[in-house]
Amino acid sequence: MNIYPIKTEQDYQAAISRIEELWKNARKDTLEGDELDLLVTLVEAYEMKYYHILPPDPIDAIKFRMEQMGLRQSDMVKYLGSQSNVSEILNRKRELNLSMIKALYKELKIPAEILLA
């Protein structure tokens, strides 16, 4: 097991390929399992540095959570105040206010940093 820092895109692609190979059969507390853990850590660090991912759009996050939880627009009234508020917010015609953000965070577990973006 020879593991080196990921410094280039070529190193990154090689690490991803090796992770894909190991993923199939590597078991915890084996050399292959340890190699997989180390490579994943190195890839995550490289991605954090070079592939910065922007947080999701607040409305897209709400729609995604609604889909995950099987919620309809009518179910969102208790979090957003009225059916017209729900419609306007989901259609990007109205912004979320603080009480809506608190309700969505508390009840639907949508991270506040996403809702405040």
MOPAC internal coordinates of N, CA, C and O (Angstrom, degrees):
PM7 1SCF
backbone

  N    0.0000 0     0.00 0     0.00 0    0    0    0
  C    1.4516 1     0.00 0     0.00 0    1    0    0
  C    1.5253 1   107.99 1     0.00 0    2    1    0
  O    1.2310 1   120.87 1   -73.30 1    3    2    1
  N    1.3230 1   115.95 1   106.70 1    3    2    1
  C    1.4605 1   122.21 1   175.73 1    5    3    2
  C    1.5187 1   108.33 1  -111.12 1    6    5    3
  O    1.2310 1   120.58 1   -68.59 1    7    6    5
  N    1.3087 1   116.49 1   111.41 1    7    6    5
  C    1.4614 1   120.65 1  -179.56 1    9    7    6
  C    1.5179 1   108.12 1  -118.60 1   10    9    7
  O    1.2310 1   121.69 1   -47.70 1   11   10    9
  N    1.3334 1   114.37 1   132.30 1   11   10    9
  C    1.4613 1   121.17 1  -178.40 1   13   11   10
  C    1.5268 1   109.39 1  -126.88 1   14   13   11
  O    1.2310 1   120.54 1   -20.27 1   15   14   13
  N    1.3215 1   116.57 1   159.73 1   15   14   13
  C    1.4685 1   119.17 1   176.32 1   17   15   14
  C    1.5267 1   110.85 1   -59.17 1   18   17   15
  O    1.2310 1   120.64 1   -31.30 1   19   18   17
  N    1.3141 1   116.38 1   148.70 1   19   18   17
  C    1.4572 1   121.94 1   176.54 1   21   19   18
  C    1.5172 1   107.15 1   -90.52 1   22   21   19
  O    1.2310 1   120.94 1   -67.84 1   23   22   21
  N    1.3382 1   115.80 1   112.16 1   23   22   21
  C    1.4638 1   120.87 1  -175.57 1   25   23   22
  C    1.5280 1   112.71 1  -113.86 1   26   25   23
  O    1.2310 1   120.74 1   157.37 1   27   26   25
  N    1.3175 1   116.20 1   -22.63 1   27   26   25
  C    1.4700 1   119.41 1  -175.78 1   29   27   26
  C    1.5245 1   109.63 1  -131.00 1   30   29   27
  O    1.2310 1   121.48 1   -11.48 1   31   30   29
  N    1.3170 1   114.77 1   168.52 1   31   30   29
  C    1.4659 1   120.31 1   175.94 1   33   31   30
  C    1.5327 1   110.27 1   -62.42 1   34   33   31
  O    1.2310 1   120.58 1   145.08 1   35   34   33
  N    1.3102 1   116.50 1   -34.92 1   35   34   33
  C    1.4720 1   120.81 1   177.99 1   37   35   34
  C    1.5329 1   110.27 1   -64.80 1   38   37   35
  O    1.2310 1   120.10 1   136.39 1   39   38   37
  N    1.3296 1   117.42 1   -43.61 1   39   38   37
  C    1.4713 1   121.53 1   175.83 1   41   39   38
  C    1.5314 1   110.10 1   -59.51 1   42   41   39
  O    1.2310 1   121.35 1   137.30 1   43   42   41
  N    1.3263 1   115.02 1   -42.70 1   43   42   41
  C    1.4674 1   121.51 1  -179.08 1   45   43   42
  C    1.5310 1   110.10 1   -61.22 1   46   45   43
  O    1.2310 1   120.20 1   131.40 1   47   46   45
  N    1.3262 1   117.22 1   -48.60 1   47   46   45
  C    1.4627 1   121.00 1  -179.13 1   49   47   46
  C    1.5308 1   111.23 1   -63.34 1   50   49   47
  O    1.2310 1   120.45 1   142.20 1   51   50   49
  N    1.3187 1   116.74 1   -37.80 1   51   50   49
  C    1.4675 1   120.59 1   177.88 1   53   51   50
  C    1.5258 1   110.58 1   -64.96 1   54   53   51
  O    1.2310 1   120.49 1   139.14 1   55   54   53
  N    1.3234 1   116.66 1   -40.86 1   55   54   53
  C    1.4641 1   120.77 1   178.59 1   57   55   54
  C    1.5263 1   110.70 1   -64.92 1   58   57   55
  O    1.2310 1   120.28 1   138.07 1   59   58   57
  N    1.3344 1   117.08 1   -41.93 1   59   58   57
  C    1.4633 1   120.71 1   178.23 1   61   59   58
  C    1.5243 1   110.34 1   -61.64 1   62   61   59
  O    1.2310 1   120.32 1   136.74 1   63   62   61
  N    1.3173 1   116.99 1   -43.26 1   63   62   61
  C    1.4712 1   120.89 1   178.46 1   65   63   62
  C    1.5233 1   111.01 1   -60.75 1   66   65   63
  O    1.2310 1   120.88 1   136.16 1   67   66   65
  N    1.3210 1   115.92 1   -43.84 1   67   66   65
  C    1.4728 1   119.53 1  -179.63 1   69   67   66
  C    1.5256 1   110.82 1   -66.66 1   70   69   67
  O    1.2310 1   120.11 1   141.12 1   71   70   69
  N    1.3144 1   117.40 1   -38.88 1   71   70   69
  C    1.4735 1   120.88 1   176.97 1   73   71   70
  C    1.5251 1   109.59 1   -59.72 1   74   73   71
  O    1.2310 1   120.33 1   135.58 1   75   74   73
  N    1.3241 1   116.97 1   -44.42 1   75   74   73
  C    1.4651 1   120.64 1   179.20 1   77   75   74
  C    1.5204 1   111.57 1   -60.47 1   78   77   75
  O    1.2310 1   120.05 1   141.35 1   79   78   77
  N    1.3294 1   117.50 1   -38.65 1   79   78   77
  C    1.4685 1   121.32 1   177.12 1   81   79   78
  C    1.5232 1   111.10 1   -65.44 1   82   81   79
  O    1.2310 1   121.01 1   132.71 1   83   82   81
  N    1.3263 1   115.67 1   -47.29 1   83   82   81
  C    1.4623 1   120.69 1  -176.56 1   85   83   82
  C    1.5238 1   112.56 1   -69.20 1   86   85   83
  O    1.2310 1   120.64 1   148.99 1   87   86   85
  N    1.3095 1   116.38 1   -31.01 1   87   86   85
  C    1.4614 1   121.71 1  -173.65 1   89   87   86
  C    1.5294 1   112.02 1   -56.88 1   90   89   87
  O    1.2310 1   120.64 1   147.10 1   91   90   89
  N    1.3034 1   116.38 1   -32.90 1   91   90   89
  C    1.4648 1   121.67 1  -174.94 1   93   91   90
  C    1.5206 1   112.46 1   -68.45 1   94   93   91
  O    1.2310 1   120.18 1   139.92 1   95   94   93
  N    1.3323 1   117.26 1   -40.08 1   95   94   93
  C    1.4628 1   119.20 1  -169.60 1   97   95   94
  C    1.5221 1   115.74 1  -129.07 1   98   97   95
  O    1.2310 1   119.51 1   171.73 1   99   98   97
  N    1.2948 1   118.54 1    -8.27 1   99   98   97
  C    1.4675 1   119.90 1  -175.96 1  101   99   98
  C    1.5319 1   110.50 1   -65.42 1  102  101   99
  O    1.2310 1   120.77 1   -44.17 1  103  102  101
  N    1.2906 1   116.13 1   135.83 1  103  102  101
  C    1.4711 1   122.79 1   179.13 1  105  103  102
  C    1.5242 1   109.35 1  -115.95 1  106  105  103
  O    1.2310 1   121.58 1   -30.54 1  107  106  105
  N    1.3179 1   114.58 1   149.46 1  107  106  105
  C    1.4572 1   121.16 1   178.98 1  109  107  106
  C    1.5330 1   110.11 1   -58.08 1  110  109  107
  O    1.2310 1   121.41 1   -35.02 1  111  110  109
  N    1.3216 1   114.91 1   144.98 1  111  110  109
  C    1.4668 1   122.45 1   177.30 1  113  111  110
  C    1.5327 1   113.24 1    63.08 1  114  113  111
  O    1.2310 1   121.05 1  -147.00 1  115  114  113
  N    1.3323 1   115.60 1    33.00 1  115  114  113
  C    1.4691 1   121.26 1   171.51 1  117  115  114
  C    1.5258 1   106.59 1  -125.40 1  118  117  115
  O    1.2310 1   120.48 1   -11.84 1  119  118  117
  N    1.3259 1   116.69 1   168.16 1  119  118  117
  C    1.4653 1   119.59 1   177.22 1  121  119  118
  C    1.5244 1   111.08 1   -58.91 1  122  121  119
  O    1.2310 1   121.11 1   137.84 1  123  122  121
  N    1.3390 1   115.47 1   -42.16 1  123  122  121
  C    1.4631 1   119.16 1   179.61 1  125  123  122
  C    1.5307 1   111.40 1   -66.03 1  126  125  123
  O    1.2310 1   120.40 1   140.71 1  127  126  125
  N    1.3102 1   116.84 1   -39.29 1  127  126  125
  C    1.4645 1   120.61 1   177.66 1  129  127  126
  C    1.5140 1   111.96 1   -64.35 1  130  129  127
  O    1.2310 1   120.62 1   138.62 1  131  130  129
  N    1.3319 1   116.43 1   -41.38 1  131  130  129
  C    1.4654 1   120.65 1   176.97 1  133  131  130
  C    1.5243 1   111.22 1   -65.48 1  134  133  131
  O    1.2310 1   120.70 1   138.91 1  135  134  133
  N    1.3457 1   116.26 1   -41.09 1  135  134  133
  C    1.4576 1   120.18 1   177.53 1  137  135  134
  C    1.5339 1   110.28 1   -60.93 1  138  137  135
  O    1.2310 1   120.61 1   136.40 1  139  138  137
  N    1.3169 1   116.44 1   -43.60 1  139  138  137
  C    1.4633 1   120.66 1   178.84 1  141  139  138
  C    1.5249 1   110.76 1   -60.31 1  142  141  139
  O    1.2310 1   120.11 1   133.36 1  143  142  141
  N    1.3192 1   117.39 1   -46.64 1  143  142  141
  C    1.4670 1   121.17 1   178.78 1  145  143  142
  C    1.5258 1   111.77 1   -58.32 1  146  145  143
  O    1.2310 1   120.82 1   134.85 1  147  146  145
  N    1.3182 1   116.03 1   -45.15 1  147  146  145
  C    1.4607 1   119.84 1  -179.43 1  149  147  146
  C    1.5271 1   111.91 1   -65.89 1  150  149  147
  O    1.2310 1   120.35 1   136.28 1  151  150  149
  N    1.3157 1   116.94 1   -43.72 1  151  150  149
  C    1.4639 1   119.87 1   179.89 1  153  151  150
  C    1.5196 1   111.93 1   -64.40 1  154  153  151
  O    1.2310 1   120.29 1   138.87 1  155  154  153
  N    1.3138 1   117.05 1   -41.13 1  155  154  153
  C    1.4645 1   120.48 1   178.26 1  157  155  154
  C    1.5245 1   109.92 1   -61.61 1  158  157  155
  O    1.2310 1   120.28 1   138.31 1  159  158  157
  N    1.3200 1   117.07 1   -41.69 1  159  158  157
  C    1.4662 1   120.93 1   178.32 1  161  159  158
  C    1.5229 1   111.18 1   -62.89 1  162  161  159
  O    1.2310 1   120.15 1   136.36 1  163  162  161
  N    1.3144 1   117.31 1   -43.64 1  163  162  161
  C    1.4606 1   121.17 1   178.85 1  165  163  162
  C    1.5298 1   111.64 1   -65.28 1  166  165  163
  O    1.2310 1   120.46 1   138.17 1  167  166  165
  N    1.3236 1   116.73 1   -41.83 1  167  166  165
  C    1.4680 1   120.72 1   179.28 1  169  167  166
  C    1.5244 1   110.09 1   -64.75 1  170  169  167
  O    1.2310 1   120.08 1   136.89 1  171  170  169
  N    1.3250 1   117.45 1   -43.11 1  171  170  169
  C    1.4691 1   120.28 1   178.06 1  173  171  170
  C    1.5220 1   111.08 1   -59.41 1  174  173  171
  O    1.2310 1   120.24 1   136.96 1  175  174  173
  N    1.3137 1   117.15 1   -43.04 1  175  174  173
  C    1.4633 1   120.46 1   179.33 1  177  175  174
  C    1.5288 1   111.03 1   -64.01 1  178  177  175
  O    1.2310 1   120.56 1   137.60 1  179  178  177
  N    1.3167 1   116.54 1   -42.40 1  179  178  177
  C    1.4673 1   120.83 1   179.00 1  181  179  178
  C    1.5346 1   110.12 1   -63.96 1  182  181  179
  O    1.2310 1   120.56 1   135.75 1  183  182  181
  N    1.3265 1   116.54 1   -44.25 1  183  182  181
  C    1.4636 1   120.28 1  -179.83 1  185  183  182
  C    1.5238 1   111.86 1   -64.46 1  186  185  183
  O    1.2310 1   120.17 1   141.48 1  187  186  185
  N    1.3239 1   117.29 1   -38.52 1  187  186  185
  C    1.4664 1   120.49 1   178.30 1  189  187  186
  C    1.5304 1   110.58 1   -62.51 1  190  189  187
  O    1.2310 1   120.89 1   145.68 1  191  190  189
  N    1.3051 1   115.91 1   -34.32 1  191  190  189
  C    1.4521 1   120.26 1  -177.89 1  193  191  190
  C    1.5307 1   112.61 1   -80.63 1  194  193  191
  O    1.2310 1   120.32 1   139.29 1  195  194  193
  N    1.3252 1   116.99 1   -40.71 1  195  194  193
  C    1.4619 1   120.25 1  -171.01 1  197  195  194
  C    1.5304 1   115.60 1  -111.84 1  198  197  195
  O    1.2310 1   119.86 1   165.68 1  199  198  197
  N    1.2917 1   117.88 1   -14.32 1  199  198  197
  C    1.4652 1   121.28 1  -178.76 1  201  199  198
  C    1.5203 1   109.93 1  -125.40 1  202  201  199
  O    1.2310 1   121.12 1  -121.04 1  203  202  201
  N    1.3029 1   115.46 1    58.96 1  203  202  201
  C    1.4596 1   119.71 1  -178.52 1  205  203  202
  C    1.5286 1   109.54 1   -60.48 1  206  205  203
  O    1.2310 1   120.69 1   -54.86 1  207  206  205
  N    1.3059 1   116.29 1   125.14 1  207  206  205
  C    1.4565 1   121.58 1  -178.81 1  209  207  206
  C    1.5226 1   108.51 1  -103.00 1  210  209  207
  O    1.2310 1   121.31 1   -54.71 1  211  210  209
  N    1.3044 1   115.10 1   125.29 1  211  210  209
  C    1.4593 1   120.08 1   178.61 1  213  211  210
  C    1.5239 1   109.68 1   -72.14 1  214  213  211
  O    1.2310 1   120.35 1   -31.11 1  215  214  213
  N    1.3361 1   116.94 1   148.89 1  215  214  213
  C    1.4584 1   118.69 1   177.51 1  217  215  214
  C    1.5241 1   110.01 1   -65.38 1  218  217  215
  O    1.2310 1   120.44 1   -26.40 1  219  218  217
  N    1.3292 1   116.76 1   153.60 1  219  218  217
  C    1.4587 1   118.88 1  -179.62 1  221  219  218
  C    1.5268 1   111.69 1   -66.63 1  222  221  219
  O    1.2310 1   121.45 1   -23.33 1  223  222  221
  N    1.2928 1   114.83 1   156.67 1  223  222  221
  C    1.4476 1   121.83 1   174.92 1  225  223  222
  C    1.5336 1   108.61 1   -63.95 1  226  225  223
  O    1.2310 1   119.39 1   -41.67 1  227  226  225
  N    1.3412 1   118.77 1   138.33 1  227  226  225
  C    1.4701 1   120.74 1  -177.57 1  229  227  226
  C    1.5348 1   113.42 1   -56.40 1  230  229  227
  O    1.2310 1   120.13 1   137.78 1  231  230  229
  N    1.3115 1   117.35 1   -42.22 1  231  230  229
  C    1.4656 1   119.89 1  -178.16 1  233  231  230
  C    1.5251 1   110.43 1   -69.00 1  234  233  231
  O    1.2310 1   120.61 1   139.73 1  235  234  233
  N    1.3223 1   116.44 1   -40.27 1  235  234  233
  C    1.4639 1   119.36 1   176.16 1  237  235  234
  C    1.5260 1   110.66 1   -62.52 1  238  237  235
  O    1.2310 1   120.21 1   142.53 1  239  238  237
  N    1.3254 1   117.21 1   -37.47 1  239  238  237
  C    1.4649 1   121.22 1   178.27 1  241  239  238
  C    1.5286 1   110.72 1   -64.99 1  242  241  239
  O    1.2310 1   120.29 1   139.10 1  243  242  241
  N    1.3187 1   117.05 1   -40.90 1  243  242  241
  C    1.4656 1   120.76 1   178.15 1  245  243  242
  C    1.5288 1   109.69 1   -64.27 1  246  245  243
  O    1.2310 1   120.33 1   133.23 1  247  246  245
  N    1.3117 1   116.98 1   -46.77 1  247  246  245
  C    1.4683 1   120.61 1  -179.86 1  249  247  246
  C    1.5280 1   111.20 1   -62.51 1  250  249  247
  O    1.2310 1   120.57 1   140.84 1  251  250  249
  N    1.3186 1   116.52 1   -39.16 1  251  250  249
  C    1.4621 1   120.49 1   178.10 1  253  251  250
  C    1.5197 1   110.68 1   -63.08 1  254  253  251
  O    1.2310 1   120.41 1   134.49 1  255  254  253
  N    1.3443 1   116.82 1   -45.51 1  255  254  253
  C    1.4714 1   120.16 1   179.67 1  257  255  254
  C    1.5223 1   110.75 1   -65.07 1  258  257  255
  O    1.2310 1   120.39 1   142.07 1  259  258  257
  N    1.3373 1   116.87 1   -37.93 1  259  258  257
  C    1.4623 1   120.01 1   176.70 1  261  259  258
  C    1.5251 1   110.13 1   -59.71 1  262  261  259
  O    1.2310 1   120.72 1   135.56 1  263  262  261
  N    1.3300 1   116.23 1   -44.44 1  263  262  261
  C    1.4599 1   120.59 1   179.41 1  265  263  262
  C    1.5256 1   110.74 1   -63.76 1  266  265  263
  O    1.2310 1   120.53 1   135.84 1  267  266  265
  N    1.3323 1   116.60 1   -44.16 1  267  266  265
  C    1.4695 1   121.07 1   179.74 1  269  267  266
  C    1.5223 1   111.49 1   -58.66 1  270  269  267
  O    1.2310 1   121.13 1   140.10 1  271  270  269
  N    1.3277 1   115.45 1   -39.90 1  271  270  269
  C    1.4623 1   120.59 1  -173.96 1  273  271  270
  C    1.5283 1   113.14 1   -95.65 1  274  273  271
  O    1.2310 1   120.30 1  -179.17 1  275  274  273
  N    1.3179 1   117.04 1     0.83 1  275  274  273
  C    1.4546 1   120.46 1  -179.75 1  277  275  274
  C    1.5203 1   113.20 1    67.55 1  278  277  275
  O    1.2310 1   120.52 1  -147.09 1  279  278  277
  N    1.3385 1   116.61 1    32.91 1  279  278  277
  C    1.4620 1   120.91 1  -178.61 1  281  279  278
  C    1.5200 1   110.99 1   -91.55 1  282  281  279
  O    1.2310 1   121.25 1   -34.14 1  283  282  281
  N    1.3244 1   115.22 1   145.86 1  283  282  281
  C    1.4610 1   121.23 1   174.65 1  285  283  282
  C    1.5260 1   108.06 1  -103.22 1  286  285  283
  O    1.2310 1   121.18 1    -8.79 1  287  286  285
  N    1.3282 1   115.35 1   171.21 1  287  286  285
  C    1.4660 1   119.20 1   178.80 1  289  287  286
  C    1.5199 1   110.84 1   -57.83 1  290  289  287
  O    1.2310 1   120.12 1   141.82 1  291  290  289
  N    1.3214 1   117.38 1   -38.18 1  291  290  289
  C    1.4681 1   120.14 1  -179.44 1  293  291  290
  C    1.5305 1   111.79 1   -63.42 1  294  293  291
  O    1.2310 1   119.97 1   152.37 1  295  294  293
  N    1.3264 1   117.67 1   -27.63 1  295  294  293
  C    1.4681 1   121.47 1   177.89 1  297  295  294
  C    1.5254 1   111.97 1   -71.30 1  298  297  295
  O    1.2310 1   120.32 1   159.49 1  299  298  297
  N    1.3171 1   117.00 1   -20.51 1  299  298  297
  C    1.4595 1   121.73 1  -175.49 1  301  299  298
  C    1.5222 1   113.19 1   -82.95 1  302  301  299
  O    1.2310 1   120.08 1   170.27 1  303  302  301
  N    1.3339 1   117.45 1    -9.73 1  303  302  301
  C    1.4716 1   120.93 1  -178.94 1  305  303  302
  C    1.5179 1   110.85 1   -56.93 1  306  305  303
  O    1.2310 1   120.03 1   140.09 1  307  306  305
  N    1.3233 1   117.55 1   -39.91 1  307  306  305
  C    1.4783 1   119.35 1  -177.70 1  309  307  306
  C    1.5287 1   112.55 1   -65.79 1  310  309  307
  O    1.2310 1   119.74 1   160.43 1  311  310  309
  N    1.3225 1   118.11 1   -19.57 1  311  310  309
  C    1.4586 1   121.25 1   178.77 1  313  311  310
  C    1.5242 1   112.82 1   -98.92 1  314  313  311
  O    1.2310 1   120.75 1   151.47 1  315  314  313
  N    1.3319 1   116.18 1   -28.53 1  315  314  313
  C    1.4677 1   120.26 1  -172.59 1  317  315  314
  C    1.5232 1   113.91 1  -113.99 1  318  317  315
  O    1.2310 1   120.01 1   177.79 1  319  318  317
  N    1.3108 1   117.59 1    -2.21 1  319  318  317
  C    1.4600 1   120.76 1   169.13 1  321  319  318
  C    1.5101 1   118.22 1   102.27 1  322  321  319
  O    1.2310 1   118.92 1   138.08 1  323  322  321
  N    1.2990 1   119.67 1   -41.92 1  323  322  321
  C    1.4665 1   121.62 1   179.41 1  325  323  322
  C    1.5206 1   108.78 1  -159.95 1  326  325  323
  O    1.2310 1   120.94 1   -15.63 1  327  326  325
  N    1.3217 1   115.81 1   164.37 1  327  326  325
  C    1.4636 1   119.81 1   179.39 1  329  327  326
  C    1.5261 1   110.89 1   -63.77 1  330  329  327
  O    1.2310 1   120.47 1   143.53 1  331  330  329
  N    1.3408 1   116.71 1   -36.47 1  331  330  329
  C    1.4651 1   118.45 1   178.69 1  333  331  330
  C    1.5286 1   110.91 1   -67.77 1  334  333  331
  O    1.2310 1   120.17 1   141.73 1  335  334  333
  N    1.3440 1   117.29 1   -38.27 1  335  334  333
  C    1.4731 1   120.20 1   175.52 1  337  335  334
  C    1.5291 1   110.17 1   -60.12 1  338  337  335
  O    1.2310 1   120.93 1   133.74 1  339  338  337
  N    1.3226 1   115.83 1   -46.26 1  339  338  337
  C    1.4668 1   120.24 1  -179.13 1  341  339  338
  C    1.5200 1   109.89 1   -57.48 1  342  341  339
  O    1.2310 1   120.65 1   129.91 1  343  342  341
  N    1.3128 1   116.36 1   -50.09 1  343  342  341
  C    1.4569 1   121.25 1  -178.51 1  345  343  342
  C    1.5256 1   111.51 1   -61.55 1  346  345  343
  O    1.2310 1   120.33 1   133.79 1  347  346  345
  N    1.3236 1   116.98 1   -46.21 1  347  346  345
  C    1.4665 1   120.61 1  -179.00 1  349  347  346
  C    1.5254 1   111.92 1   -65.15 1  350  349  347
  O    1.2310 1   120.47 1   140.47 1  351  350  349
  N    1.3254 1   116.70 1   -39.53 1  351  350  349
  C    1.4726 1   119.97 1  -179.85 1  353  351  350
  C    1.5234 1   110.47 1   -68.57 1  354  353  351
  O    1.2310 1   120.21 1   132.81 1  355  354  353
  N    1.3280 1   117.21 1   -47.19 1  355  354  353
  C    1.4613 1   119.98 1  -178.42 1  357  355  354
  C    1.5238 1   112.30 1   -67.86 1  358  357  355
  O    1.2310 1   120.36 1   158.87 1  359  358  357
  N    1.3235 1   116.92 1   -21.13 1  359  358  357
  C    1.4663 1   121.58 1   176.10 1  361  359  358
  C    1.5273 1   112.15 1   -99.09 1  362  361  359
  O    1.2310 1   120.86 1  -169.67 1  363  362  361
  N    1.3294 1   115.95 1    10.33 1  363  362  361
  C    1.4723 1   123.10 1   174.62 1  365  363  362
  C    1.5309 1   113.69 1    63.06 1  366  365  363
  O    1.2310 1   120.90 1  -148.97 1  367  366  365
  N    1.3136 1   115.89 1    31.03 1  367  366  365
  C    1.4718 1   120.51 1   178.04 1  369  367  366
  C    1.5241 1   111.70 1  -101.39 1  370  369  367
  O    1.2310 1   120.52 1   170.06 1  371  370  369
  N    1.3226 1   116.61 1    -9.94 1  371  370  369
  C    1.4557 1   122.52 1   179.05 1  373  371  370
  C    1.5148 1   108.05 1  -140.81 1  374  373  371
  O    1.2310 1   120.69 1   -35.14 1  375  374  373
  N    1.3318 1   116.29 1   144.86 1  375  374  373
  C    1.4627 1   120.36 1   178.63 1  377  375  374
  C    1.5245 1   110.45 1   -92.00 1  378  377  375
  O    1.2310 1   121.70 1   -24.20 1  379  378  377
  N    1.3133 1   114.36 1   155.80 1  379  378  377
  C    1.4608 1   120.00 1   174.84 1  381  379  378
  C    1.5179 1   109.84 1   -68.99 1  382  381  379
  O    1.2310 1   120.50 1   -37.94 1  383  382  381
  N    1.3333 1   116.65 1   142.06 1  383  382  381
  C    1.4589 1   119.39 1   172.72 1  385  383  382
  C    1.5298 1   108.56 1  -103.61 1  386  385  383
  O    1.2310 1   120.44 1    -5.03 1  387  386  385
  N    1.3053 1   116.76 1   174.97 1  387  386  385
  C    1.4649 1   121.35 1  -174.12 1  389  387  386
  C    1.5266 1   112.88 1   -60.73 1  390  389  387
  O    1.2310 1   119.73 1   138.99 1  391  390  389
  N    1.3244 1   118.12 1   -41.01 1  391  390  389
  C    1.4717 1   119.55 1  -179.24 1  393  391  390
  C    1.5302 1   110.73 1   -66.82 1  394  393  391
  O    1.2310 1   120.00 1   144.70 1  395  394  393
  N    1.3244 1   117.61 1   -35.30 1  395  394  393
  C    1.4652 1   120.77 1   176.74 1  397  395  394
  C    1.5229 1   110.47 1   -66.32 1  398  397  395
  O    1.2310 1   120.83 1   135.40 1  399  398  397
  N    1.3260 1   116.02 1   -44.60 1  399  398  397
  C    1.4627 1   121.14 1   179.46 1  401  399  398
  C    1.5266 1   110.33 1   -59.99 1  402  401  399
  O    1.2310 1   120.53 1   135.69 1  403  402  401
  N    1.3260 1   116.60 1   -44.31 1  403  402  401
  C    1.4704 1   120.37 1   178.54 1  405  403  402
  C    1.5198 1   110.98 1   -60.83 1  406  405  403
  O    1.2310 1   120.19 1   135.87 1  407  406  405
  N    1.3266 1   117.24 1   -44.13 1  407  406  405
  C    1.4656 1   120.63 1  -178.84 1  409  407  406
  C    1.5314 1   111.11 1   -65.33 1  410  409  407
  O    1.2310 1   120.13 1   136.49 1  411  410  409
  N    1.3218 1   117.35 1   -43.51 1  411  410  409
  C    1.4604 1   120.75 1   179.81 1  413  411  410
  C    1.5259 1   111.42 1   -65.61 1  414  413  411
  O    1.2310 1   120.94 1   142.36 1  415  414  413
  N    1.3210 1   115.81 1   -37.64 1  415  414  413
  C    1.4682 1   120.66 1   177.78 1  417  415  414
  C    1.5316 1   110.45 1   -67.34 1  418  417  415
  O    1.2310 1   120.97 1   130.76 1  419  418  417
  N    1.3202 1   115.76 1   -49.24 1  419  418  417
  C    1.4641 1   120.53 1  -175.03 1  421  419  418
  C    1.5251 1   112.51 1   -69.90 1  422  421  419
  O    1.2310 1   120.32 1   134.08 1  423  422  421
  N    1.3107 1   116.99 1   -45.92 1  423  422  421
  C    1.4551 1   120.52 1  -172.48 1  425  423  422
  C    1.5291 1   114.55 1   -90.32 1  426  425  423
  O    1.2310 1   120.26 1   143.97 1  427  426  425
  N    1.3250 1   117.11 1   -36.03 1  427  426  425
  C    1.4617 1   119.96 1  -176.83 1  429  427  426
  C    1.5284 1   112.48 1  -105.93 1  430  429  427
  O    1.2310 1   120.90 1   177.01 1  431  430  429
  N    1.3365 1   115.89 1    -2.99 1  431  430  429
  C    1.4707 1   122.17 1   176.87 1  433  431  430
  C    1.5277 1   112.84 1    60.06 1  434  433  431
  O    1.2310 1   120.63 1  -145.62 1  435  434  433
  N    1.3343 1   116.40 1    34.38 1  435  434  433
  C    1.4613 1   120.48 1   173.52 1  437  435  434
  C    1.5217 1   106.32 1   -84.64 1  438  437  435
  O    1.2310 1   118.94 1   -56.34 1  439  438  437
  N    1.3161 1   119.62 1   123.66 1  439  438  437
  C    1.4565 1   121.22 1  -176.26 1  441  439  438
  C    1.5437 1   112.25 1   -55.49 1  442  441  439
  O    1.2310 1   121.14 1   -44.64 1  443  442  441
  N    1.3044 1   115.42 1   135.36 1  443  442  441
  C    1.4705 1   121.19 1  -178.57 1  445  443  442
  C    1.5223 1   111.74 1   -59.82 1  446  445  443
  O    1.2310 1   119.74 1   142.64 1  447  446  445
  N    1.3330 1   118.10 1   -37.36 1  447  446  445
  C    1.4576 1   120.05 1  -178.55 1  449  447  446
  C    1.5348 1   111.70 1   -62.48 1  450  449  447
  O    1.2310 1   120.15 1   151.97 1  451  450  449
  N    1.3236 1   117.32 1   -28.03 1  451  450  449
  C    1.4548 1   120.65 1   175.14 1  453  451  450
  C    1.5138 1   110.42 1   -75.11 1  454  453  451
  O    1.2310 1   120.51 1   135.71 1  455  454  453
  N    1.3125 1   116.63 1   -44.29 1  455  454  453
  C    1.4635 1   121.13 1  -177.84 1  457  455  454
  C    1.5281 1   111.97 1   -67.29 1  458  457  455
  O    1.2310 1   120.12 1   152.20 1  459  458  457
  N    1.3208 1   117.38 1   -27.80 1  459  458  457
  C    1.4643 1   121.64 1  -179.19 1  461  459  458
  C    1.5249 1   113.14 1   -84.90 1  462  461  459
  O    1.2310 1   120.30 1   169.88 1  463  462  461
  N    1.3297 1   117.04 1   -10.12 1  463  462  461
  C    1.4714 1   120.69 1  -176.83 1  465  463  462
  C    1.5181 1   111.30 1   -64.64 1  466  465  463
  O    1.2310 1   120.10 1   180.00 1  467  466  465

